[in-house]
C-alpha cells in the first residue's frame, strides 16, 4: 500500500465520513496549507499527482481534507472561522454563496487569462475573480460498449425512446449518490431542455423567467422519463457508478449510459475508442449545444502559499499532468492545453469539442448554476419522479415555490452559455 493510501486508510478509520488525507501522521513543517476536496478514487489520485509536483517544487506541504459532504463541511468550517486555505467548489451556486466577503478571497485577474468561456467568466463575481476552473467536464454524452452493441442510430428523443422499448434495462441508470442523489437525472433533464428548446429557454429557466411548470420544462422531464422507462426500476437506490459497470460486465446488464466520462468509472487501461467504451453526443445534429460543468478552486485565507498553489493548479503544465493521469478522465478549460496532448483517445475527442473550432455552444450545468437549496430540491424531485411519474405536476409546482423563496440562479444569464473563446 502506498504512503498516501495508508494515510487515507488510517484517517478513514479514525474520522469516518470526514477524511483528512496526507496530514494524518505527517511531520509538522513550517510551510504548509490545507485544501478541501470532494474527490475519491482515480479522480483523487489524478489531483494528488499535481499536488506532489507542487510539493516537490516548492517544499510546501499540502494537507488534503477529503470529504464526501463538501457543502456541509465547508459551511461548518467557514461558520466556525476555521476554513481551509483552499477549497474545491463543485458548483457555481456554491461559489456565489461564499463570494462578496462571505469567505472567498479575491484572486489576481491574470490567473484565468488563458481560460476559455464560459468557464472563465463563471469564476468572476461582482467584477472580481474569486475562483479558478481547474477541472472541466462535458455532460451531453451517451456511452456504449462497442464490443457488444452499436452506437445509437440517432439521438433524437424518439430514437432514444425506441432503445428502451426494444430492451428492458437498456440504460445503465443509477440515481443514488449520497447527499446529492438524483443528480444523474437532473443533468439529463437539463440536457434535454437545452437540446430541445435552445439556449434562450435554458437561460430563462435558470434566471426564473421560465417557470418549472412551463410546457418546455415539463416536456423535458417527461421526455427523460420516457427514455429511461424500462430502466427506472430500482434506479433511486442504485449507485450511478455501479449502474455504469453493467456496460462492461460479462455479460452486459445494460448497454447505454448518459453523462461525463469521469463519472462512468471505465477502466483506465481501456483503449477509449473501440475496446471498452465509446460515445456519441446526446444532442442530435444539427444541434450543437453541450451541457458542461467545472470544479473551481477558491481561496479562503490569507495564507500566501494558497495563491501559489492556485497558480500552479491552473497552469498549462499542471493541467496537462492532471488530464493525463490514468482513470482521472479530467478535461482542462485552459486554452493552452491542446486536444492532441491528451493521451486517451476518448478524452482527446471530447477535449476537441471544447475548442472554438468545434463551434459548439457550451452551457453550464443547470443544477450547478442554481442556489444550493434549489439544486438539492431538484435532485429530490428527480428521485420522487423516478418512483412515481404521476407526481410530476406537484413536483414542478414545488420547485417553483422553492425558487420563489430561495431565489433564482445567482449566475447572470448571459454568462451561462457561450461559444468558447
Secondary structure, DSSP 8 states (H G I E B T S, - for coil): --HHHHHHHHHHHHHTTEEEETTTT----SSEEEEEE---HHHHHHHHHHHHHHHHHH--EEEEEEES-HHHHHHHHHHTT---SEEEE--HHHHHHHTTTSS-B---GGGGTTB-TTHHHHTEETTEE-EEEEEEEE--EEEE-TTT----S--SHHHHHHHHHHSTT-B----B-GGGTTHHHHHHHHHHHHHHHHHHHHHHHHHTSS-TTSHHHHHHHHHHHHHTTTT-TTGGGSBHHHHHHTTTSSS-S--EEES-HHHHT--TTS-SSSSS-EEEESS-TT--EEEEEEEEEEE-S--HHHHHHHHHHHSHHHHHHHHTSTTT--B--BTTS-GGG-SSHHHHHHHHHTSGGG--EEEE-HHHHS-HHHHHHHHHHHHHHHH-GGGHHHHHHHHHHHHHHH-S-SS-GGGTEEE--
